[in-house]
Amino acid sequence: MNDAQHRALQVIAEHEITVYLSRHKLALSGQPGPHRFTMRTVEALEAQDLVKRSSATTLVTGQRLHLTPTGRQALDSLGPVPLPAPASAPVRPVRPSAARTR
């Protein structure tokens, strides 16, 4: 499982994520801003039997994603998703002509 799938698995466990039909393609709703993932990631997780969609509703109204027992076990064994390293400010070199001398 890659980092994107691990992150998506954790988000699905913590939030109400819904798959719905939008203009002839599948889309996702309910994702928290910085932790977005794609339908392709969901499909990969479904293929591994880690998540499933609720069959109580149709894609027109939306189907909620749930972890399968295998998905819960995988998430428990992986632990929380590590936080990304903070982006450091780019270092700008000082030009010799711009350096002040006294």
Sequence and secondary structure as in RCSB ss.txt:
>XXXX:A:sequence
MNDAQHRALQVIAEHEITVYLSRHKLALSGQPGPHRFTMRTVEALEAQDLVKRSSATTLVTGQRLHLTPTGRQAL
DSLGPVPLPAPASAPVRPVRPSAARTR
>XXXX:A:secstr
  HHHHHHHHHHHHS  EEEEETTEEEEE   GGG   HHHHHHHHHTTSEEE SSS TTT EEEEE HHHHHHH
HHH S               GGGS   
